[in-house]
């Protein structure tokens, strides 16, 4: 599915107006890379951003890369020890003259899930499952503490 930068509308914050500092025939892809604060250990790993198979220097935050006009394949993942790739996500965008295509990547809350990559805002994949697991762990801990108090 291709994402096309529409004409600027004030109600469309994901697509800023034509950047007058660039020439009219230049275009760019901006990817904002995020992870949930609960996954603070992901800060230890730099995300991998590839546009048309070419690696782009990336970091957590907003990365802007100039591109030629036309269709481009964007891939993001986070390298890790186990599994080797966390949150792999792909999309195809169409770069038009004088526009910046805004994308947002959200790393998943559980390492075996894919990431979310697309037009902002994106949701964290696995938020419901991670919340359920956290609630289950808290419930088991409370039950264990109550059991120790009653048996002690």
GUKOLKOL-429679 format. One line per field, with one value per residue (C-alpha): x, y, z. Coordinates in Angstrom, 1 decimal. Example, Ala and Ser with C-alpha at 12.3 -4.5 7.8 and 13.67 -1.06 7.14 Angstrom:
// residues 2
xx = c(12.3  13.7)
yy = c(-4.5  -1.1)
zz = c(7.8  7.1)
// end
This chain:
// residues 152
xx = c(0.0  1.5  1.2  1.0  1.6  -1.6  -1.8  -1.3  -4.3  -4.1  -6.0  -3.4  -0.4  1.2  1.9  3.6  3.4  5.9  9.4  10.5  14.1  14.3  14.1  10.7  11.8  13.3  11.4  12.1  11.0  10.9  10.5  10.0  11.2  9.7  9.5  7.4  9.0  8.4  10.8  13.7  16.2  15.6  17.6  20.7  20.1  20.0  17.1  17.8  16.2  16.4  15.0  15.0  17.4  20.0  20.8  20.1  21.8  19.1  18.5  15.5  13.7  13.0  15.2  14.9  16.3  16.2  14.9  14.2  10.7  8.6  7.8  10.1  10.2  10.8  11.9  12.6  13.6  15.5  18.5  18.8  20.5  17.5  15.5  17.9  15.2  12.5  9.5  10.2  7.9  7.7  5.7  5.8  5.5  5.3  7.6  6.2  7.9  8.5  6.9  8.1  6.4  5.9  6.0  6.0  7.5  6.5  8.4  6.2  5.7  6.4  9.5  7.9  5.4  5.9  6.3  3.9  5.1  2.8  1.3  1.2  -0.1  0.6  -0.2  2.2  1.7  1.0  -0.2  -3.3  -1.3  1.5  -1.0  -2.7  0.6  1.5  -1.9  -1.5  2.0  0.8  -2.2  0.1  2.5  -0.4  -1.8  1.6  2.1  -1.4  -0.6  2.7  0.9  -1.9  0.5  3.1)
yy = c(0.0  3.3  6.5  9.6  13.1  15.0  18.7  20.8  21.3  23.1  20.2  17.7  17.9  14.7  16.5  19.9  22.6  22.8  23.4  26.6  26.1  23.2  23.3  22.6  19.2  17.8  15.5  13.7  10.9  11.7  8.8  9.3  6.2  5.6  2.9  2.8  4.0  0.5  -0.8  1.5  -1.2  -0.7  2.5  0.3  -0.7  1.6  1.0  0.0  2.2  1.2  3.1  1.1  -1.4  1.2  1.7  5.2  6.4  6.2  6.8  7.1  10.2  11.9  11.0  12.9  11.5  13.2  10.9  11.0  11.4  8.2  5.1  4.0  1.0  1.8  -0.9  -0.5  -3.0  -3.1  -5.4  -7.4  -10.4  -12.8  -12.5  -11.0  -8.6  -6.9  -5.2  -5.5  -3.3  -2.3  0.2  1.8  5.6  7.9  10.9  14.0  17.2  19.7  17.5  15.5  12.2  11.9  8.3  7.1  3.8  2.3  -0.6  -3.4  -3.9  -7.6  -8.6  -11.3  -8.9  -6.8  -3.0  -0.4  1.8  4.3  7.7  9.2  8.6  4.9  2.7  0.5  -3.1  -5.5  -2.9  -4.9  -8.2  -6.5  -4.9  -8.2  -9.9  -7.1  -7.4  -11.1  -10.8  -8.2  -10.4  -13.4  -11.4  -10.0  -13.6  -14.9  -12.1  -12.8  -16.6  -15.9  -13.7  -16.3  -19.2  -17.3)
zz = c(0.0  -1.0  1.1  -1.0  0.5  -0.1  -0.7  2.5  4.6  8.0  9.6  8.4  10.8  9.4  6.1  6.5  3.8  1.0  2.4  0.7  1.8  -0.7  -4.5  -6.0  -7.3  -4.1  -1.8  1.5  3.8  7.5  9.9  13.6  15.5  18.9  21.6  24.7  28.0  29.5  26.8  28.0  27.2  23.5  23.9  24.0  20.4  17.4  15.0  11.4  8.8  5.1  2.2  -1.1  0.5  1.3  5.0  6.4  9.6  12.2  15.9  18.2  17.2  13.8  10.8  7.5  4.3  0.9  -1.8  -5.5  -6.8  -7.1  -5.1  -2.2  0.0  3.7  6.2  10.0  12.7  15.9  16.0  19.2  20.7  20.9  18.6  16.1  14.8  16.9  15.4  11.6  9.6  6.0  3.9  0.5  0.0  -3.0  -2.9  -4.7  -5.6  -2.7  0.0  3.0  3.5  7.3  8.7  12.3  13.5  16.9  18.3  19.7  23.4  23.0  21.1  18.9  17.4  14.3  14.6  13.3  10.4  8.6  8.7  12.2  14.7  15.1  18.1  20.0  18.8  21.6  24.1  25.2  25.5  27.5  29.8  30.4  31.2  33.6  35.3  35.6  37.1  39.6  40.6  41.1  43.2  45.4  45.8  46.8  49.4  50.9  51.0  52.8  55.4  56.0  56.3  58.4)
// end
